[in-house]
Amino acid sequence: MIVTSPYVPRPHSLAFHARRERFSIMVMHRRAGKTVMCIADLVDKAVQCKKPMARFGYVAPFYSQAKSIAWNYLKHYAGNMVDKVMESELSVVLKNGAIIRLHGADNPDSLRGVYWDGIVLDEYGNMNPRIFNEIIAPSLSDRKGWCVFIGTPAGPNFFYDLWQSATLDGSGWYHMMLKASESGVIDAQELELMRTLPGTDENSYLQEFECSFTAAIRGSYYGEQLNALESTNFGEYKYDPLKSVHLAFDIGYTDDTSIWFFQNNGRELAIIDFYTESGKSVPEIMDFLRTKPYAYGTFYLPHDAKNKSFQTGKSTRELMVAAGAQTRIVSKLSIQDGIQAVRKTLPQCYFNISNPDVKFGLNALRLYQREWDDKKRMFKDAPKHDWASNPADAFRYLALAVNPASIKAQSTLLNVKKEVNVASNILNLDNLYRDRKNAERNKRV
């Protein structure tokens, strides 16, 4: 049976479609047509797949992006090869039984429990990298599925690390970088216009159109500062067993809990470790911390760590104290004040990038940025909420923790539990007996 597609490949995409490598990475400028190219490739590979119940996927950073950017492309380029369209699931079933479905990295649970014969991760640099390592990679293994990583640079983050690894001799990866000045997709006059538009800075242009990993991310709170510190403050700063390790927490109730591990050395701070995980209870986190070789000092907690849980009747702080931790509550300051505190604190920080978890946390700090308002063509005052938010919030608490003025005076170490008698209006025998004893005691006094 002969099938046709309305897709017409651009010259730079031909090698990609003809690749034989199992893993691929492509760094491409804006408007290069990478989403169309990858959707068409998914359709082509799905049509030719001989495996029973073949399954293919496309993942964008957010589900809403997958729907608005790729869904119409998928229906269009699958065309007469489609047997069934499922709008509610953003998926199509082809006539040979293969399924292609769109997903968002903001809902990783939708990617669990399935297998993949091929999958595309679009704008991978804006995703939590654990999406691939912990969820997608295992689901490729039994059927030896392939994976394509694609995107535009967003600073020297894990996408950059992946690019560097993939371009090494003998890596076995297909790789391609396509700059706007070389692709011919956008003419020189239009590129010059993009470069000189009001509100466009050089870093934005280099990142978006010239595939620069070293340009600071547009709207990033700490990107330029971290780039400047990279040559002096990034290195091997390992655990000193003669000093306590302090922890700065962002407590995740509906998302990740993030922790920065640091040691004080006078005016300098060694950032030796980092941890982030979702769905973990306080006892589970405490059990994890006991697996580390560190001698712990103070656990610095956000103000909401004092809130009691309906389920346990205890606060996060109380549970940590019961487990033996020394805790302090960091003052509740505005996010902007906290960001300024981070900027002042970063020059004192020395990051142990020999620890991959610290590099993961640094990637989050680089990607922490202001929300962009497309309608007003300007940045909002509020930060963008994505996977980088929790690590960045935890570092904000670290910056406040090392500033004594930001620690509330009443937040002393909770080593002694102070008993407080609270009157109860519950009428039972125990309470009536207690109230009578208290009344008799008061009369004697």
C-alpha positions in Angstrom: 0.0 0.0 0.0 1.4 3.4 -1.0 0.7 6.3 1.3 1.6 10.0 0.8 2.3 12.8 3.2 2.0 16.6 2.7 5.4 17.0 4.4 8.2 18.5 2.3 11.6 18.2 4.1 14.0 21.1 4.1 17.6 20.3 3.0 19.0 20.3 6.5 16.5 17.7 7.7 17.3 15.0 5.1 20.3 13.6 7.1 18.1 13.5 10.2 15.4 11.5 8.5 17.9 9.0 7.1 19.8 8.5 10.4 20.4 5.0 11.8 21.6 6.0 15.2 19.3 5.1 18.1 19.8 8.4 20.0 19.9 11.9 18.4 20.4 15.5 19.6 19.7 18.6 17.5 20.4 22.2 18.6 18.4 24.4 16.3 17.6 28.1 16.0 14.1 29.5 16.3 11.8 29.0 13.3 14.0 26.3 11.9 11.0 24.0 11.7 12.2 21.5 14.3 8.8 20.6 15.6 7.4 19.9 12.1 10.5 17.9 11.3 10.2 15.8 14.4 6.4 15.2 14.0 6.9 14.2 10.4 9.7 11.8 11.5 7.4 10.3 14.1 4.7 9.6 11.5 7.2 8.2 9.1 8.8 5.8 11.7 5.4 4.8 13.0 4.1 3.9 9.5 7.2 1.8 8.8 7.3 0.1 12.2 6.7 -3.7 12.1 6.5 -4.2 15.8 3.1 -5.2 17.2 1.2 -2.5 19.1 3.9 0.1 18.2 3.9 3.3 20.4 5.5 6.6 19.7 5.5 9.9 21.6 6.2 13.6 21.5 6.9 15.5 24.8 6.9 19.3 25.2 7.8 21.0 28.5 4.1 21.7 29.1 1.0 19.8 28.0 -0.5 23.0 26.8 2.5 23.6 24.6 2.2 20.1 23.1 -1.4 20.8 22.3 -1.0 24.3 20.8 2.3 23.6 19.0 2.2 20.0 17.8 -1.3 18.6 17.8 -2.5 20.2 14.5 0.8 19.3 12.9 0.4 15.6 13.9 -3.2 15.4 12.5 -2.1 17.2 9.3 1.0 15.2 8.5 -0.5 11.9 9.5 -3.3 12.7 7.2 -4.7 9.7 5.3 -2.6 7.3 7.4 -4.9 7.9 10.4 -7.5 5.3 11.4 -8.7 7.1 14.6 -8.2 10.5 16.2 -8.6 10.8 20.0 -8.8 14.5 20.8 -9.1 14.1 24.6 -5.8 12.2 24.7 -4.0 14.1 21.9 -3.3 10.8 20.2 -3.8 9.2 16.8 -4.0 5.5 15.8 -2.6 4.8 12.4 -4.0 2.2 10.0 -1.2 -0.2 10.9 -2.2 0.0 14.6 0.7 2.2 15.7 -0.1 5.0 18.2 1.4 8.5 18.4 0.6 10.5 21.5 1.5 14.0 22.7 2.5 14.6 26.3 3.7 17.4 28.6 6.8 17.1 30.9 4.8 18.9 33.5 2.7 15.7 34.0 5.3 13.0 34.3 2.8 10.5 35.5 1.3 10.4 32.1 4.6 8.9 30.8 4.9 6.2 33.4 3.9 2.6 32.9 4.2 2.6 29.1 6.8 1.5 26.6 8.1 3.5 23.6 9.4 2.5 20.2 10.4 6.1 19.6 10.0 9.4 21.4 10.9 13.1 20.8 11.7 15.5 23.7 11.2 19.0 22.3 12.9 21.9 24.1 14.6 19.3 26.4 16.6 22.1 28.1 13.4 23.4 29.7 12.4 20.1 31.2 13.4 18.4 34.4 16.2 16.0 33.2 14.9 13.3 35.5 12.0 12.9 33.1 14.4 11.0 30.8 16.7 9.3 33.3 14.0 8.0 35.6 10.9 7.5 33.4 11.6 7.5 29.7 14.9 5.7 29.4 13.7 2.5 31.2 10.6 2.5 29.0 12.8 2.4 25.9 14.9 -0.6 27.0 12.8 -3.7 26.3 11.9 -2.7 22.8 15.1 -0.9 22.1 13.3 2.3 21.3 14.9 5.5 20.0 14.9 9.0 21.4 15.5 12.4 19.9 16.5 15.4 22.1 15.9 18.8 20.4 15.8 22.4 21.4 17.3 25.9 21.5 20.1 26.6 24.0 19.0 27.8 27.5 22.4 28.4 29.0 25.2 25.9 29.9 22.8 23.4 31.5 22.2 19.7 31.2 21.1 20.0 27.5 24.6 21.5 26.9 26.2 18.6 28.9 24.2 16.2 26.7 25.3 18.0 23.6 29.0 17.8 24.6 28.7 14.1 25.3 26.9 13.3 22.1 29.5 15.2 20.0 32.5 13.2 21.3 34.1 10.8 18.9 32.6 7.3 19.2 29.5 8.5 21.1 27.3 6.7 18.6 24.8 9.6 18.5 23.4 11.5 15.6 24.0 15.2 16.3 23.4 18.5 14.4 23.6 22.2 15.3 21.8 24.6 13.0 22.5 28.3 13.4 20.3 30.9 11.7 23.3 32.5 10.0 24.0 29.2 8.3 20.7 27.5 7.7 19.3 30.0 5.1 15.8 29.5 6.6 15.6 33.2 7.6 17.2 35.7 5.2 20.0 38.1 6.4 17.8 41.2 6.3 15.2 39.6 8.6 17.8 38.4 11.0 19.2 41.9 11.3 15.7 43.1 12.0 15.3 40.5 14.7 18.6 41.5 16.2 17.8 45.3 16.4 14.2 45.1 17.5 13.4 47.2 20.6 13.6 45.0 23.7 15.9 42.5 22.1 19.3 42.2 23.7 22.4 40.6 22.3 22.2 37.6 24.7 18.7 36.8 23.6 19.6 37.0 19.9 22.7 34.8 20.3 20.8 32.2 22.3 17.7 32.1 20.1 19.2 32.4 16.6 22.9 31.5 16.9 22.6 28.5 19.3 24.9 30.0 21.9 25.0 28.0 25.1 27.1 30.7 26.9 24.7 33.6 26.4 22.7 34.4 29.6 19.1 33.2 29.5 16.6 35.8 28.7 14.9 36.9 31.9 17.2 34.8 34.1 17.7 36.1 37.6 21.1 34.6 38.1 22.4 33.6 34.7 24.9 36.3 34.0 26.2 36.3 37.6 26.7 32.5 37.5 28.5 32.8 34.1 30.8 35.3 35.6 31.5 33.1 38.7 32.0 29.9 36.7 35.8 30.3 36.3 36.4 31.2 40.0 33.7 29.6 42.1 33.0 26.3 40.4 35.3 23.4 41.2 35.9 20.6 43.7 34.8 21.6 47.1 34.1 18.4 49.0 32.8 17.7 52.5 35.0 18.8 55.3 34.4 16.4 58.2 35.7 19.0 60.7 32.7 21.2 59.9 29.0 20.9 60.3 26.8 20.6 57.2 23.8 23.0 57.2 20.7 22.4 55.1 18.4 24.9 53.4 15.0 23.5 52.5 12.1 24.3 50.2 9.3 22.0 51.4 7.2 20.5 48.7 3.7 19.7 49.6 2.3 19.3 46.1 5.6 19.3 44.2 9.3 18.7 44.8 11.2 19.1 48.1 14.6 20.7 47.4 17.6 20.8 49.8 21.0 22.6 49.5 23.8 21.3 51.6 26.5 23.8 52.6 29.4 24.4 55.0 30.5 27.7 56.5 34.1 28.7 56.2 34.2 32.2 57.6 32.8 34.5 54.8 32.8 31.7 52.3 30.2 29.0 51.7 31.0 25.6 50.2 27.9 24.2 48.4 28.8 20.5 48.6 25.5 18.7 47.8 22.0 19.0 46.5 18.8 16.9 46.7 15.4 17.2 45.1 12.5 14.7 45.0 8.8 14.7 44.8 6.2 12.8 46.9 8.5 12.2 49.8 7.3 12.4 53.4 9.4 14.0 56.2 10.3 10.6 57.7 11.4 9.4 54.2 13.5 12.6 53.8 15.1 12.1 57.2 15.9 8.5 56.4 17.6 9.6 53.2 19.6 12.3 55.1 20.9 9.6 57.5 22.5 7.8 54.5 24.8 10.7 53.9 28.2 10.8 55.7 27.6 14.3 57.0 27.6 15.7 60.5 24.5 17.9 60.4 24.2 21.4 61.8 21.1 23.5 61.4 18.1 22.8 59.2 16.9 26.1 57.8 13.2 25.9 56.9 10.7 28.2 55.2 8.0 29.8 57.3 5.3 27.3 56.2 7.2 24.5 57.9 5.4 25.6 61.0 2.0 24.7 59.5 0.4 21.6 61.0 -0.8 18.8 58.7 -4.4 17.6 59.0 -3.2 14.1 58.5 -0.6 13.9 61.3 -1.5 16.9 63.5 2.2 17.9 63.4 4.2 20.4 61.4 7.2 19.6 59.2 9.3 21.3 61.8 8.0 19.3 64.7 8.5 16.0 62.8 12.1 17.0 62.0 12.8 18.0 65.6 11.3 14.7 66.8 13.8 13.0 64.5 16.7 14.8 66.1 17.2 17.8 63.8 18.1 21.3 65.0 15.9 23.7 63.1 15.4 27.4 62.5 12.7 29.2 60.5 13.8 31.7 57.9 11.9 35.0 57.9 9.0 35.4 55.5 10.3 38.0 53.1 9.1 38.9 49.6 10.4 36.9 46.7 12.1 40.0 45.3 13.9 40.6 48.6 15.0 36.9 48.6 16.3 37.2 45.1 18.4 40.2 46.0 19.7 38.2 49.0 20.8 35.4 46.6 22.5 37.9 44.3 24.5 39.3 47.3 25.3 35.8 48.5 26.4 34.1 45.3 29.9 35.6 45.3 30.5 33.9 48.7 29.5 30.5 47.3 31.8 27.9 46.0 30.0 25.1 44.1 31.2 21.5 44.2 30.5 20.6 40.6 32.4 17.3 41.0 29.0 16.3 42.5 26.4 15.8 39.7 23.6 16.7 42.0 25.1 20.1 42.6 25.4 20.6 38.8 21.7 19.7 38.6 20.9 22.4 41.2 23.0 24.9 39.3 21.1 24.2 36.1 17.9 25.1 38.0 19.4 28.3 39.2 20.5 29.2 35.7 17.0 28.5 34.4 15.1 30.4 37.1 13.6 33.3 35.3 10.9 35.9 35.1 7.6 35.1 33.4 7.2 36.5 29.9 4.0 38.3 29.0 3.5 37.7 25.3 0.6 40.2 25.0 2.5 43.1 26.7 5.9 42.0 25.3 7.6 42.4 28.6 8.6 40.4 31.7 6.2 40.1 34.6 7.4 40.8 38.1 6.7 37.2 39.2 9.1 34.3 38.5 8.1 31.6 36.0 6.9 28.5 37.9 8.4 25.3 36.5 10.8 22.5 37.7 13.5 25.1 38.5 11.4 26.9 41.0 11.8 24.6 44.0 15.7 24.4 43.8 15.7 28.2 43.4 13.4 28.7 46.3 15.6 26.5 48.5 18.6 28.6 47.5 16.7 31.7 48.4 16.3 30.3 51.9 20.0 29.5 52.0 20.8 33.1 51.2 18.4 34.3 54.0 19.8 31.7 56.4 23.4 33.0 56.2 22.1 36.5 56.9 21.5 36.7 60.7 19.1 39.6 60.3 16.7 37.3 58.3 16.3 34.7 61.1 13.4 35.4 63.3 14.4 36.0 66.9 11.7 33.6 68.2 13.0 30.8 66.0 15.4 29.3 68.6 16.5 25.7 68.5 13.6 23.4 69.4 15.5 21.0 71.7 13.0 21.4 74.6 9.3 20.9 74.2 7.3 23.4 76.2 4.1 22.1 77.6 1.1 24.4 77.2 -2.2 23.7 78.9 -5.0 24.4 76.4 -8.6 24.4 77.6 -10.9 22.1 75.6 -14.6 22.4 75.0 -14.9 18.7 74.3 -17.2 17.3 77.0 -15.8 13.9 78.0 -14.9 12.4 81.4 -11.2 13.0 81.0 -11.6 16.7 80.2 -14.2 17.2 83.0 -11.9 15.5 85.5 -8.9 17.6 84.4 -11.0 20.8 84.6 -12.1 20.0 88.1 -8.5 19.3 89.2 -7.4 22.6 87.7 -10.2 24.5 89.5 -9.2 22.9 92.8 -5.6 23.8 92.3 -6.5 27.4 91.5 -8.5 27.7 94.8 -5.6 26.5 96.8 -3.4 29.0 95.2 
